[in-house]
Amino acid sequence: MSGPANPVRGEAALAVDGATLVLRPSFAALVAAEAELGPLFALVERAADGKLCLSEMVALFWHCLRDPPEGLDRMALGEAVAMLGLAAATPVLRVLLGQILAGR
């Protein structure tokens, strides 16, 4: 499955090093994220309270990657998100958290 992010499917796009990463909060992705990060509602609450760690954001992004480019590992994704800054990553996080709360 390739192509641009499809907002109807709850997908979000993140531009990293000239590539567009598509994140999709599928059931499997959210189950994997929850197994690592704990309950998703608690994750949403931490984000709402401004207490979400960068590592938690990167973990959620990692699990929601639709088609990771060859050679991209989690550490590289984390470095890219840190280089982009929170201002660039927050809109993507907002889409994912919105999907967690609303579902589709």
The 8 nearest C-alpha neighbors of each residue, nearest first, counted from 0:
[[1, 2, 66, 65, 3, 21, 4, 67],
 [2, 0, 66, 3, 65, 21, 4, 67],
 [1, 3, 4, 0, 21, 5, 66, 19],
 [2, 4, 5, 1, 21, 12, 19, 20],
 [3, 5, 10, 21, 11, 12, 6, 2],
 [4, 6, 10, 7, 8, 3, 9, 11],
 [7, 5, 9, 10, 8, 4, 11, 94],
 [6, 8, 5, 9, 10, 103, 4, 11],
 [9, 7, 6, 5, 10, 103, 23, 4],
 [10, 8, 6, 7, 98, 23, 5, 11],
 [9, 11, 23, 6, 5, 4, 22, 8],
 [10, 12, 22, 4, 91, 21, 94, 6],
 [13, 11, 21, 20, 4, 19, 22, 14],
 [12, 14, 20, 19, 15, 21, 91, 11],
 [15, 13, 19, 18, 20, 17, 12, 16],
 [14, 16, 18, 17, 19, 79, 13, 20],
 [17, 15, 18, 14, 79, 19, 83, 20],
 [16, 18, 15, 14, 19, 20, 13, 79],
 [19, 17, 15, 16, 14, 20, 13, 68],
 [18, 20, 14, 13, 15, 12, 21, 17],
 [19, 21, 13, 12, 14, 18, 22, 15],
 [22, 20, 12, 4, 65, 11, 64, 19],
 [23, 21, 64, 63, 11, 65, 10, 12],
 [22, 24, 10, 63, 25, 65, 9, 64],
 [25, 23, 63, 28, 29, 95, 26, 22],
 [26, 24, 28, 27, 23, 29, 63, 30],
 [25, 27, 29, 28, 30, 24, 31, 23],
 [28, 26, 30, 25, 29, 31, 24, 62],
 [29, 27, 25, 62, 31, 63, 26, 30],
 [28, 30, 32, 26, 31, 27, 33, 24],
 [29, 31, 33, 27, 32, 28, 26, 34],
 [32, 30, 34, 28, 29, 33, 27, 35],
 [33, 31, 29, 35, 34, 30, 59, 36],
 [32, 34, 37, 36, 30, 35, 31, 38],
 [35, 33, 31, 32, 37, 36, 30, 38],
 [34, 36, 32, 33, 37, 31, 58, 30],
 [37, 35, 33, 32, 34, 38, 55, 42],
 [36, 38, 33, 34, 35, 39, 41, 42],
 [39, 37, 41, 33, 40, 42, 36, 34],
 [38, 40, 42, 41, 33, 43, 37, 99],
 [39, 41, 43, 42, 38, 44, 100, 99],
 [40, 42, 44, 39, 43, 38, 45, 37],
 [43, 41, 39, 45, 40, 44, 46, 38],
 [42, 44, 40, 46, 41, 45, 47, 39],
 [43, 45, 41, 47, 46, 42, 48, 40],
 [46, 44, 50, 48, 51, 42, 47, 43],
 [45, 47, 51, 49, 43, 44, 48, 50],
 [48, 46, 44, 45, 49, 43, 50, 51],
 [47, 49, 45, 46, 50, 44, 51, 43],
 [48, 50, 46, 47, 51, 45, 44, 52],
 [51, 49, 45, 48, 46, 52, 47, 44],
 [52, 50, 46, 45, 49, 55, 53, 56],
 [53, 51, 55, 54, 50, 56, 46, 45],
 [52, 54, 56, 55, 57, 51, 81, 77],
 [53, 55, 57, 52, 56, 58, 77, 51],
 [56, 54, 58, 52, 53, 57, 59, 51],
 [55, 57, 53, 59, 58, 54, 60, 52],
 [56, 58, 60, 54, 55, 59, 77, 61],
 [59, 57, 55, 61, 60, 56, 54, 62],
 [60, 58, 56, 62, 61, 57, 32, 63],
 [59, 61, 57, 63, 58, 62, 64, 56],
 [62, 60, 58, 64, 59, 63, 57, 73],
 [61, 63, 28, 59, 60, 64, 32, 58],
 [62, 64, 22, 23, 60, 28, 24, 61],
 [65, 63, 22, 61, 62, 67, 66, 21],
 [64, 66, 22, 21, 23, 63, 67, 0],
 [67, 65, 64, 68, 1, 21, 0, 20],
 [66, 68, 64, 65, 69, 71, 20, 21],
 [69, 67, 71, 70, 66, 20, 18, 72],
 [68, 70, 71, 67, 72, 66, 18, 20],
 [69, 71, 68, 72, 67, 75, 73, 76],
 [72, 70, 69, 68, 75, 67, 73, 76],
 [73, 71, 75, 74, 70, 76, 67, 69],
 [72, 74, 76, 75, 77, 61, 71, 57],
 [73, 75, 77, 76, 72, 78, 71, 79],
 [76, 74, 78, 72, 77, 73, 79, 71],
 [77, 75, 73, 79, 74, 78, 80, 72],
 [78, 76, 74, 80, 75, 79, 57, 81],
 [77, 79, 75, 81, 76, 80, 82, 74],
 [80, 78, 82, 76, 77, 81, 75, 83],
 [79, 81, 83, 77, 82, 78, 76, 84],
 [80, 82, 78, 84, 79, 83, 77, 85],
 [83, 81, 79, 80, 84, 78, 77, 85],
 [84, 82, 80, 81, 87, 79, 85, 88],
 [85, 83, 81, 82, 86, 87, 80, 88],
 [84, 86, 88, 87, 89, 83, 81, 80],
 [85, 87, 84, 89, 88, 90, 83, 91],
 [88, 86, 85, 84, 89, 83, 90, 91],
 [89, 87, 85, 91, 86, 90, 92, 84],
 [88, 90, 92, 91, 86, 85, 87, 93],
 [91, 89, 93, 92, 88, 94, 87, 86],
 [92, 90, 94, 93, 89, 88, 11, 95],
 [91, 93, 89, 95, 90, 94, 96, 88],
 [92, 94, 90, 96, 91, 95, 97, 89],
 [95, 93, 97, 91, 92, 96, 98, 90],
 [96, 94, 98, 92, 97, 93, 99, 24],
 [97, 95, 99, 93, 98, 94, 92, 100],
 [98, 96, 94, 100, 95, 99, 101, 93],
 [99, 97, 102, 101, 95, 96, 100, 9],
 [98, 100, 96, 97, 102, 101, 95, 39],
 [101, 99, 97, 98, 102, 96, 40, 43],
 [102, 100, 98, 99, 97, 103, 96, 9],
 [101, 103, 98, 99, 100, 97, 9, 24],
 [102, 101, 98, 8, 9, 7, 99, 25]]
